[in-house]
């Protein structure tokens, strides 16, 4: 998990997200769970993210949960793009 967060941090352009992910990395490194670390940043990671992280931790299916979260983010971005395109189209 820590190595993955290191890779993510190196690719972040948003200062706010960089700060949050760095703090999450530090929390996990100090022994905190991912869900507890995410819950400290409710403006970025809502209860949906925290709950899914808790489920992944409890069930031992964190890779599957993280893949589902990635799919959710991609679908959300695609939907937003489609809405913006529809609004801009004359």
N, C-alpha and C positions, 0 to 999 in steps of 0.2 A: 504494500500500500504506500509506504513512504517513497519508494523509488518512483512509483507512478505519479505521486504528487510532485516530486522533483521535476519530472518531465513536464507536467502540466504547468507548473510555476514558470518554467523557462520559456513557455509559449504564450503566456498571458500578456495582453496589451493594456487591459483596463487596470488602473491603479487600485481601484476599490476591490476588484476581484483578486488581484495579486496579493493584497494585504490579507484578505479573508483566507485564501488558500494557504498562504504562508502560516497563518495562525492555526489553521486546521492541521497542517503538517506538524507544527510544533506540539499541538495538543495530543495528537496520536503518538508522536515520538515520546511524550511524557506518560503514555499509558491510557489515554482517554479512548473511548470508542469513537468510531466514525460518526455515528448518529449523535452522540453528545457534542462532538466537535462541530458538526453541521448546525446543530440547534443554537449555537452561539451566534449565528449569522442569519437571523430570520428574514432580513431584507433581501438576501441572495438565495438562500435555501429554505423554501417554505416547508410547512408541516408534511406535505406529500413526500418530499425528499427525505426528511428525517424519519418518517414512518417506514419508508421502503428500506432505508439503511438499517433500521432496527430489525425489520423482518429478515434481511440478508444476514445480519449478525446472529440472530437467534436460530435461523434454520441452516446456517452454513452454506448459503447459496449466494454469497456476495457477488461473485462474477456474473451470475445470471441477473441479479438485481441491477448491477451497474450497466449491463448491456441494455436492459429494459429502460433504464433512465436515459441512456444515450439515444435510444430510439425515440423516446418521448420528446426529448429536446429537438431532435432532427425534424420530427413531425410538426412540432410547434413552430419551428422556424419556417418550414415549408408552408404551413398554413398562413402565417403572418405575411410571408412573401406573396402568396396568392391574393390575400386581401388587399395588400398595398397595390399590386398590379391591377386588380379590378378597379380600385378607386382612381388610379391614375389614367386608366384607359379612357379615351374620349367617348 
